Amino acid sequence: MIGFILIASFFLLLILKVPVATSMGLSALLGISYLGMDIGILTNIFYAAIAKNSLLAIPFFILTGVIMDYAGISTRLIDFANAMIGHKKGGLIVVTVVVACFFAAISGSGPATVAALGGVLIPAMERDNYDRKFATALVASSGGIGMVIPPSIPFVIFAMLTGESIGTMFMAGIVPGILMGLFFIIAGFLEVKKDDNILVREKASKDERISSFKEALWGIITPVIILGGIYSGIFTATEAAGVAVVYSLFVGVVIYKTIDFKAFKKLFLEATLSSSVIMFIMGSAGLFTWILTTSGVAGQLTDGLLSISDSPIVLILMMQVILLIAGCFVDSASGFYLLLPILVPIVRQIGYPLYAFGVLATVNFAIGQITPPVGSNLFVACNIADMSMSDLVSRLGRFVMAGLVAILLMAFFPQIITFLPNLLGMN
């Protein structure tokens, strides 16, 4: 009965358009009341869900992304990519995906990547006669790479919940992130291959390329500092996030001189709001997960899935379907708290590398960011492009399919994910 109350109330609240975090918190409250537990336990569980040292990396990485955005690094990365490949037909497609990968390695967030790049790239593509809906769909889809290319906020959350190494998760996400980008580029070219109206830019001169590279260099080496410091053992992932904040402030204030004291209030407020939203989601999800596990519902659901089949590949594919459906309704943080107590025991039983499953699950939620009804990247992109969700959805088909192909390849060939960690002896 408790399982029915938890799941039914959660989905009923979602249908009533109650925010996901609030829905999980209220469902947990109903479950605790039904079991006759002291309601005062809620505060302790909520605090325990977010009082983790490793989670300090999340607000720091968010702040780094906001500072770099205010510093103008996104514009400089776009200018550099344009100078290198913008003169090719469809070059802006490659520019969009490549820059998304670079900015993802700074912000670690899908919506943040869309917000930082969309305001520049969507108008630029429209000026070159790309369809506005296509341009918006491309930017929204490419933003999902922000969840997979390290440093990734979902990776931090997954590692905290499962005990996996954040450094291993980061390294495992590099190849899948690049693979997603490659498939999005292919999907983009297939979409515009017969469009003869697209303008081809004049090829940049050697001096222009060198100049744009120098301007973008400080942003390009940001991921090198973050990831290099982690993998060399100089600092932990949490310490790396703090170093990234100091470095980004140095670039914005001293090098680019685009951040002044007036901007500090705005950027810190923006980062604080984004961080508080994520922490509230994690606290509420922690309540839901606790009651789900304590009541035995999670174990029952795990046993139910295992009873369907004993084939590892069938179970892996089944879990991908569950994650894809969940990604249509909840964000990655909520999804991890909701599903990991059910799915992780299955992953361990079939011998699939847990960190590889974490990357695979994150890719599923990245695709979920561009699928209605709760596609966070779609909302950000639609707001930037000033169009309705229904207008945008019609142009997302190829990108969703590209993401699904990437998921299937990684599910059947986990070596795509485990290759770099194995090469470096990190697992």
N, C-alpha and C positions, 0 to 999 in steps of 0.2 A: 504493500500500500504506500509506503513512504517513497518508493521509487516513482510511482505514478504521480504522487503529489508534487515531487520535485520537478520532474520532466514536464508534466502537463501544465503546471503553473508557469514554468519558465517560458514555454512556447506560447502559452496564452498571452502572457505579458508582451512577448515580442510581437505577436499579431496585433495587439493593441497599441503598438509603436512606442512602448516604454523602452528607454535606452537599455542596451544589453547589460551593462554593469548593474543598473538598478534592478533589472529583471532577475539577475542571478542572486543579488542580495536579498530581495524580497522572497524568492523561492526558498533560499536557505533559511530565512526567518520562519516561513511556514513549516519547513521540515523540522526545525528545532522545537517549535511550538507543539507540533504533532507528537514528537517523541518525549515531550514533557521536560525538556532540558531547561536549565536556567538561562534566560535570555541575555543575562549579563556576560555570558561566554562569548557573545558576538564580538565585543571590542577586542578581547584577547586574541581571537582567531584572526580578525582583520589586521591587527598590528603585526602578528606573527608572520602573516603572508607577505608583508612588505619590508619587514625589519631584517633585511639580509644585506650583508656587506657588498656582495657581488652586484646587487641591484643599484648601487650608487653609480654604476657605469651608465645606466639609462639616462638620468637627467644630465649627466656630463656630456654624453654623446649627442643628446638633443640640443644642448646649449652650443656645442661645437658647430652643429649644422646651422643653427640660427645665426651665430656669429659670422660664419663663412658666407652665408647668404647676404647678410648686411654688408659684409666686406666687399661684395661684388664678385666673388670667386666664380659663381655660376656663369655670369656673363663672360668672364675671361676664359673659362673652359670652353664655352660655346664658340667664342671667337677663334680660339686655337684650333678646335676641331674643324671649324668652317674653313680656316686657312689651309688645312691639310687635305680635306676631302670634299669640301663644299662645292667644288667646281664640277664634280661628277653628277650625272643625272641620277636623281634619287639620293644625292649626297646628304641632304638634310635628314633623311631617314637614319643613315649611319651616324650622323652627328648627334641626333637625339638619343639614340641608344647608347653610344659610347660615352657621351657626357653624363647620361643617367648612371652608368656604371661608375664613373669617377666620382660623381656627387654622392652616390650611394655609399661609397667608401669613406665619405666624410660624415654624412648624417645618420646612416643606419636605419632610415625610416622611409617607407614608401610615400605617404602623403607629403612629407617634407620635401622629398625629391621632386614630386609633381609641382608643388607650390613654388619651389625655387626656380624650376626650369620652364614651367608652362607659360609664364608671363612673357618670356622672351621667345621661346621656340614656336609657340602656336602662331603669333603674328608673323614671325619670320617665314614660316612655311606657307602661310596664307599669301604673303607678298610674292612668293615664288609659284603661285597658282596651285598649290596643294589644296585639296578640299579641306575646309575647316573642320568638318566632322572627323575626317581621317586623321588630321594633324592632332586633334584633341584625343582621339582614341589611342594614337601612337604614344603620346606623352603619358597618358594615364597608364597604359600597359607597361611602358618602360620604367615608370616609377616603382613598379612591383619589384624590380631588381634590387631596389634599396633594402628590401627585407632579406635578400640572399647574399649579396656581396658584403663581406665584412668591412667594418664592424656592424653587426646586425643586432638590433634590439631583441627581435624574437629569439635569436641564438642565445643571448644572455639569459632570457627567461627560461628557455628550454633547459639550458645547462644548470640553472639554479634549481629547477624542479626535479631533475633526474640525477644530478651529481656528475654529469659529464664535464669535461674540461672546456672552458670557453675558448681557449686558444685552439684546441682541436676542432671545435665547431667552426671557428672563423676560417681556419685553413681549409676545412672540408667544403665551405661554401663558395670558394673562388671559382672552381671549374663549373659547378652548376649555374652560378650567376652568369658566367661568360656564355655558357651554352644557351641559357634563356635569351640573352641578348642577341646571339647569333640567329636563333629561331625567330625572334621578333623582327630582325632585319630582313630575313627571308620573307616573312609574312608581309612586311611593308612593301617590299619590291614586287611581290605578286599582286598586291593591291593596286599599284600604280604603273605597272609595266606597259599598259596600253594607253596611258594618259600622255598625249603629245603636247599638252598645254603647259607642262611643268617647265619652268625656266631653269637654265643652266648658268650658274654663276661664273664670272671670269676667274681664271686661275690666279691664286695669290702669288705674288712674287716671293723670291727667296728671302728678301729683307722683311717682308710682311709676316712670313712664317716664323722667322727667328724672333721677331718682335712679339708676336702673339704667344710664342712659347715662353719667352722670358716673363711675360705678364702672368701667364697661367702657372708658372713653375711652382710658386709657393703653395698653390692649391694641389698640384699634382703630387707633391712629395708628402702631403698630409697623411695619406694612407700608409706610405712607406714608414713614416715615423711611428704611427700607431701600431701597425702590424709588425714592423721590424723590431720595435721595442718589446712586444709581447713574445715573439718567437725566439728572440735572442736571450730572453730571460732577464732583461734589464728591469722590466716592471710587469705587474699583473695587468689584466684587462681593465680592472677598475682604475688602477694608477694610470694606465695608458689614456683612459678617458679624461682624467684630470690634466694630464700633459697636453692632450689635444685642445682643451679649453684655453690653456695658457698660450699655446702656440698660435691658435686661431686669433686670439686677442692681439698678440704681437703682430701678426700679419695685417689685421684690420686697422690697428691703431698706428703702428710704426711704419710698415711697408707700404700698404695701399693708401693709408691716411683717409679711409672712407668711414671710419667709425669715430664719432666724437662723443662727448659726455652726454649730449642730448639723446643720442641713439642708445645709450646704455640702458636707460629705463625701459625703452620699448623692447629691446631684444631680450632682456632678462625677464620681463613680464611675459613675453611670448613663450619663452622656454619654460618658465614656471607653469604656465597654464597647460602646455602640452605634457609636461612631466606629471602634473597633478592628475590629469585625466587618466594617464596610463596607470599611475599608482592606485587611483580609485578603482579602476577596472580590476587590477590585480588583487586588491583587498577584497572586493566583492566576490571575485572568482574564487579566491581562497576560501571564503565562507562556504560557497556552493560545493567546492571540491571536498572540504572537510566533512560536511554532512553526507555527501555522496559516498565517501570512503568509510566513514564511521558507521553508517547505517548498513553497510554491506552491499549496497546497490551496485557499486563499481565492480566488486568481485562477481556478482551475479551476471552482470552484463558481459564481463570478460569470459566467464564460463559459457555464456550463451553463444558468443562469437566463435569460441574454440570448438563448440559442438557442431558447428556448421560444416567445417572441413578441417582436416589435419595437413593439408597441402600448404607449405610456406608461401608459394607464389599466389595461391588463391586468397590466403589471408592478407597478404600484402596488398593485393589489388582491392580487396574488400575494404581495407583500411583507407586506401586512397579515395574510394567512393565516399566513405564517411567524412573524411577530411574535406573533400571538395564541397559536399553538401553543407557541412558546418561553416566553411569559408564564405558561403553565400549569405550567412546570417550573423556571424560573430567575427570579431577581430582575432588576430593570432594569440594575443595574451589570454583572452577569454577562452578561446578554443583549446589552448594548451591545458589550462586549468581544468576545463570541462572533460577533455578526452584522454589526457595522458594517464590518469589512474586506471582507465579501462584498457587502453591500447598498449602501454609500455610492458605489462606482463606478457602480452602476446608476442611482442617484438623480442623480448628476452627468451621466450620459450622456443621460438623458431630459429634463434641464432642470428637474426639480422642485426648488423652493427647499430647500436642505439643512437650514436651520434649521426650516422647516415640516415636513420629514420627521422631524426630531428631536422636535418636539412630537407629531406623529402617532404615532411609535414609543412615546413616553412614555405616551400615552393607552392604547395597546395593553397596555403593561405594567401600567398602573393597573387595567385590567380583569382582567389576570392575577392581581392581588392578591386577587380575590374568586372565583377559579376553582381547584378542586382540581387536582392534589394538593398544590401548593406555594403556596397562597394565604396570604401572610403576614398580611394583614388578617383573614382568617378565623380564623387561630389566635389572634390577639390578642382578637378579639371573642368567640370561643368561650370563651376563658379568663375573660373578664370576666363573661359571661352564664352560665357554668358549664353549657355544653351541648356535645354532640358535634358534630363536623363534619357528620355525616350528617343531623342534625336541622336544621342551618342551610342546607344546600345546597338543600333543597326550596323555600326562599323567596327564592332569588337570581335566579330566571329573568327576572323583569321588569327587574331592575337590570342584568343582563348584556345583555339585549336593548337597553335604553336606551343602554348604553355602545357597543354595536355600531352603533346608528343614528348616534350622534355620530361614530364613526370613519368611517362611510361618507360622511356629509355633509362631513367635513373632507377626505377623500380626493378626492371629486369636486369640492369647492369649496375649494381651498387658500386662497382669499381670506379665509375665516373666521380662518385663522391669520395670514396676512400683512397683514391690514388695519391693525392698530395700528402695527407696525413701518414699514409704507409711509407711513402718515399722519405719523409722526414722523421719517421719513427715516433710519431706523436700519439699513436693509439695504444 
